[in-house]
Amino acid sequence: MSVTDEYLANNRRYAEQFDGPLPLPPARHVAVVACMDARLNVYGILGLAEGEAHVIRNAGGVVTDDEIRSLAISQRLLGTREIILIHHTDCGMLTFTDDAFKQSIQDETGIKPPWSAEAFSDLAVDVRQSIARIKASPFVPHTDQVRGFVFDVATGLLDEVV
Amino acid sequence: MSVTDEYLANNRRYAEQFDGPLPLPPARHVAVVACMDARLNVYGILGLAEGEAHVIRNAGGVVTDDEIRSLAISQRLLGTREIILIHHTDCGMLTFTDDAFKQSIQDETGIKPPWSAEAFSDLAVDVRQSIARIKASPFVPHTDQVRGFVFDVATGLLDEVV
């Protein structure tokens, strides 16, 4: 049995106690952008309940065109107003460089990825860059409540980047 | 007090019972790609525990360059092997077209976004396209265990797209 099949069995138990449907627009008008890291249970970390906030995640919790697309849809079509960015300690993105990662892919496949791998060497600097990318975008209309944090995978605490 | 501040108060309570740190690589070797929708608590839906799986999310749960970047990092650097894609009923992406959304942004800001909004009109067709995009990518090495589902926001159940 694959892990996917185990998770599908979990889903059937989840559905037995499920109480839906909730409305489509996020009830608390918040969008979260966080790293995909397996240790970041965003629902636990923030105490989010179902239906409250959009959750956008990728390698690093960085802001590229696709996160701008998601935030534009979130704010313009579904009414969110606050943005919470979450990076975290012990992040995989601190362990390699764009050049080395892309070269290793080119060595194996013959093709260099056309995208940046978005590796970074300093968590706070990258949180600030993510905030700056959001504020610089003409497509995200509400940027007066954008705050960034580093989640400590040892303590469970969010530390705000100022 | 902003909603963000309320969530930070939740975080302090979360940290009081936090037991970390867990290892960096996902213990179950799974990556999930899901819609950002507020009603999709991926941890609940799949019964995921902290540390088990990467979670990648965006508007629609679609696969663009940024999801390929995240999946490439997930598989090549952190050892995941299975991919679970999750779209859902009552999705916002079913309610607009790329052309109309981008035109509305251009009307307001004077600039048409250079990206596709990734709207779709059929959930199963888009799940199949997402699987096809992953399998077509030269940068995601392990694609023999990629399965796609539609989450029913009324029942809580995942329905596999075949």
HADDOCK unambig.tbl for C-alpha pairs under 7 A between the chains (distance, minus, plus):
assign (segid A and resid 3 and name CA) (segid B and resid 28 and name CA) 6.92 0.50 0.50
assign (segid A and resid 7 and name CA) (segid B and resid 46 and name CA) 4.90 0.50 0.50
assign (segid A and resid 7 and name CA) (segid B and resid 47 and name CA) 6.32 0.50 0.50
assign (segid A and resid 8 and name CA) (segid B and resid 46 and name CA) 6.52 0.50 0.50
assign (segid A and resid 10 and name CA) (segid B and resid 46 and name CA) 5.66 0.50 0.50
assign (segid A and resid 10 and name CA) (segid B and resid 47 and name CA) 5.35 0.50 0.50
assign (segid A and resid 11 and name CA) (segid B and resid 45 and name CA) 5.32 0.50 0.50
assign (segid A and resid 11 and name CA) (segid B and resid 46 and name CA) 5.16 0.50 0.50
assign (segid A and resid 11 and name CA) (segid B and resid 47 and name CA) 6.75 0.50 0.50
assign (segid A and resid 11 and name CA) (segid B and resid 157 and name CA) 6.40 0.50 0.50
assign (segid A and resid 11 and name CA) (segid B and resid 158 and name CA) 6.98 0.50 0.50
assign (segid A and resid 12 and name CA) (segid B and resid 157 and name CA) 6.50 0.50 0.50
assign (segid A and resid 14 and name CA) (segid B and resid 44 and name CA) 6.74 0.50 0.50
assign (segid A and resid 14 and name CA) (segid B and resid 45 and name CA) 6.10 0.50 0.50
assign (segid A and resid 14 and name CA) (segid B and resid 156 and name CA) 6.94 0.50 0.50
assign (segid A and resid 15 and name CA) (segid B and resid 155 and name CA) 6.14 0.50 0.50
assign (segid A and resid 15 and name CA) (segid B and resid 156 and name CA) 4.57 0.50 0.50
assign (segid A and resid 15 and name CA) (segid B and resid 157 and name CA) 5.53 0.50 0.50
assign (segid A and resid 18 and name CA) (segid B and resid 155 and name CA) 6.47 0.50 0.50
assign (segid A and resid 18 and name CA) (segid B and resid 156 and name CA) 5.69 0.50 0.50
assign (segid A and resid 20 and name CA) (segid B and resid 153 and name CA) 6.25 0.50 0.50
assign (segid A and resid 20 and name CA) (segid B and resid 154 and name CA) 4.70 0.50 0.50
assign (segid A and resid 20 and name CA) (segid B and resid 155 and name CA) 6.41 0.50 0.50
assign (segid A and resid 21 and name CA) (segid B and resid 153 and name CA) 5.30 0.50 0.50
assign (segid A and resid 21 and name CA) (segid B and resid 154 and name CA) 4.32 0.50 0.50
assign (segid A and resid 22 and name CA) (segid B and resid 39 and name CA) 6.96 0.50 0.50
assign (segid A and resid 26 and name CA) (segid B and resid 38 and name CA) 5.63 0.50 0.50
assign (segid A and resid 28 and name CA) (segid B and resid 3 and name CA) 6.92 0.50 0.50
assign (segid A and resid 36 and name CA) (segid B and resid 54 and name CA) 5.14 0.50 0.50
assign (segid A and resid 36 and name CA) (segid B and resid 55 and name CA) 4.75 0.50 0.50
assign (segid A and resid 36 and name CA) (segid B and resid 56 and name CA) 5.40 0.50 0.50
assign (segid A and resid 37 and name CA) (segid B and resid 54 and name CA) 5.41 0.50 0.50
assign (segid A and resid 37 and name CA) (segid B and resid 55 and name CA) 6.97 0.50 0.50
assign (segid A and resid 38 and name CA) (segid B and resid 26 and name CA) 5.63 0.50 0.50
assign (segid A and resid 38 and name CA) (segid B and resid 50 and name CA) 6.06 0.50 0.50
assign (segid A and resid 38 and name CA) (segid B and resid 51 and name CA) 4.42 0.50 0.50
assign (segid A and resid 38 and name CA) (segid B and resid 52 and name CA) 5.65 0.50 0.50
assign (segid A and resid 38 and name CA) (segid B and resid 53 and name CA) 4.84 0.50 0.50
assign (segid A and resid 38 and name CA) (segid B and resid 54 and name CA) 4.68 0.50 0.50
assign (segid A and resid 38 and name CA) (segid B and resid 55 and name CA) 6.84 0.50 0.50
assign (segid A and resid 39 and name CA) (segid B and resid 22 and name CA) 6.94 0.50 0.50
assign (segid A and resid 39 and name CA) (segid B and resid 50 and name CA) 4.84 0.50 0.50
assign (segid A and resid 39 and name CA) (segid B and resid 51 and name CA) 4.40 0.50 0.50
assign (segid A and resid 40 and name CA) (segid B and resid 50 and name CA) 6.80 0.50 0.50
assign (segid A and resid 41 and name CA) (segid B and resid 50 and name CA) 6.10 0.50 0.50
assign (segid A and resid 44 and name CA) (segid B and resid 14 and name CA) 6.73 0.50 0.50
assign (segid A and resid 45 and name CA) (segid B and resid 11 and name CA) 5.31 0.50 0.50
assign (segid A and resid 45 and name CA) (segid B and resid 14 and name CA) 6.10 0.50 0.50
assign (segid A and resid 46 and name CA) (segid B and resid 7 and name CA) 4.90 0.50 0.50
assign (segid A and resid 46 and name CA) (segid B and resid 8 and name CA) 6.52 0.50 0.50
assign (segid A and resid 46 and name CA) (segid B and resid 10 and name CA) 5.65 0.50 0.50
assign (segid A and resid 46 and name CA) (segid B and resid 11 and name CA) 5.15 0.50 0.50
assign (segid A and resid 47 and name CA) (segid B and resid 7 and name CA) 6.32 0.50 0.50
assign (segid A and resid 47 and name CA) (segid B and resid 10 and name CA) 5.35 0.50 0.50
assign (segid A and resid 47 and name CA) (segid B and resid 11 and name CA) 6.74 0.50 0.50
assign (segid A and resid 50 and name CA) (segid B and resid 38 and name CA) 6.06 0.50 0.50
assign (segid A and resid 50 and name CA) (segid B and resid 39 and name CA) 4.84 0.50 0.50
assign (segid A and resid 50 and name CA) (segid B and resid 40 and name CA) 6.81 0.50 0.50
assign (segid A and resid 50 and name CA) (segid B and resid 41 and name CA) 6.10 0.50 0.50
assign (segid A and resid 51 and name CA) (segid B and resid 38 and name CA) 4.42 0.50 0.50
assign (segid A and resid 51 and name CA) (segid B and resid 39 and name CA) 4.41 0.50 0.50
assign (segid A and resid 52 and name CA) (segid B and resid 38 and name CA) 5.66 0.50 0.50
assign (segid A and resid 53 and name CA) (segid B and resid 38 and name CA) 4.85 0.50 0.50
assign (segid A and resid 54 and name CA) (segid B and resid 36 and name CA) 5.13 0.50 0.50
assign (segid A and resid 54 and name CA) (segid B and resid 37 and name CA) 5.41 0.50 0.50
assign (segid A and resid 54 and name CA) (segid B and resid 38 and name CA) 4.70 0.50 0.50
assign (segid A and resid 55 and name CA) (segid B and resid 36 and name CA) 4.75 0.50 0.50
assign (segid A and resid 55 and name CA) (segid B and resid 37 and name CA) 6.97 0.50 0.50
assign (segid A and resid 55 and name CA) (segid B and resid 38 and name CA) 6.84 0.50 0.50
assign (segid A and resid 55 and name CA) (segid B and resid 57 and name CA) 6.65 0.50 0.50
assign (segid A and resid 56 and name CA) (segid B and resid 36 and name CA) 5.40 0.50 0.50
assign (segid A and resid 56 and name CA) (segid B and resid 57 and name CA) 4.72 0.50 0.50
assign (segid A and resid 56 and name CA) (segid B and resid 58 and name CA) 4.97 0.50 0.50
assign (segid A and resid 57 and name CA) (segid B and resid 55 and name CA) 6.64 0.50 0.50
assign (segid A and resid 57 and name CA) (segid B and resid 56 and name CA) 4.71 0.50 0.50
assign (segid A and resid 57 and name CA) (segid B and resid 57 and name CA) 4.69 0.50 0.50
assign (segid A and resid 57 and name CA) (segid B and resid 58 and name CA) 6.71 0.50 0.50
assign (segid A and resid 58 and name CA) (segid B and resid 56 and name CA) 4.97 0.50 0.50
assign (segid A and resid 58 and name CA) (segid B and resid 57 and name CA) 6.71 0.50 0.50
assign (segid A and resid 58 and name CA) (segid B and resid 70 and name CA) 5.80 0.50 0.50
assign (segid A and resid 59 and name CA) (segid B and resid 70 and name CA) 4.82 0.50 0.50
assign (segid A and resid 66 and name CA) (segid B and resid 66 and name CA) 6.36 0.50 0.50
assign (segid A and resid 69 and name CA) (segid B and resid 117 and name CA) 6.39 0.50 0.50
assign (segid A and resid 70 and name CA) (segid B and resid 58 and name CA) 5.81 0.50 0.50
assign (segid A and resid 70 and name CA) (segid B and resid 59 and name CA) 4.82 0.50 0.50
assign (segid A and resid 105 and name CA) (segid B and resid 139 and name CA) 7.00 0.50 0.50
assign (segid A and resid 109 and name CA) (segid B and resid 138 and name CA) 6.84 0.50 0.50
assign (segid A and resid 117 and name CA) (segid B and resid 69 and name CA) 6.39 0.50 0.50
assign (segid A and resid 138 and name CA) (segid B and resid 109 and name CA) 6.85 0.50 0.50
assign (segid A and resid 139 and name CA) (segid B and resid 105 and name CA) 6.98 0.50 0.50
assign (segid A and resid 153 and name CA) (segid B and resid 20 and name CA) 6.24 0.50 0.50
assign (segid A and resid 153 and name CA) (segid B and resid 21 and name CA) 5.29 0.50 0.50
assign (segid A and resid 154 and name CA) (segid B and resid 20 and name CA) 4.68 0.50 0.50
assign (segid A and resid 154 and name CA) (segid B and resid 21 and name CA) 4.32 0.50 0.50
assign (segid A and resid 155 and name CA) (segid B and resid 15 and name CA) 6.13 0.50 0.50
assign (segid A and resid 155 and name CA) (segid B and resid 18 and name CA) 6.47 0.50 0.50
assign (segid A and resid 155 and name CA) (segid B and resid 20 and name CA) 6.40 0.50 0.50
assign (segid A and resid 156 and name CA) (segid B and resid 14 and name CA) 6.94 0.50 0.50
assign (segid A and resid 156 and name CA) (segid B and resid 15 and name CA) 4.57 0.50 0.50
assign (segid A and resid 156 and name CA) (segid B and resid 18 and name CA) 5.70 0.50 0.50
assign (segid A and resid 157 and name CA) (segid B and resid 11 and name CA) 6.41 0.50 0.50
assign (segid A and resid 157 and name CA) (segid B and resid 12 and name CA) 6.51 0.50 0.50
assign (segid A and resid 157 and name CA) (segid B and resid 15 and name CA) 5.53 0.50 0.50
assign (segid A and resid 158 and name CA) (segid B and resid 11 and name CA) 6.98 0.50 0.50
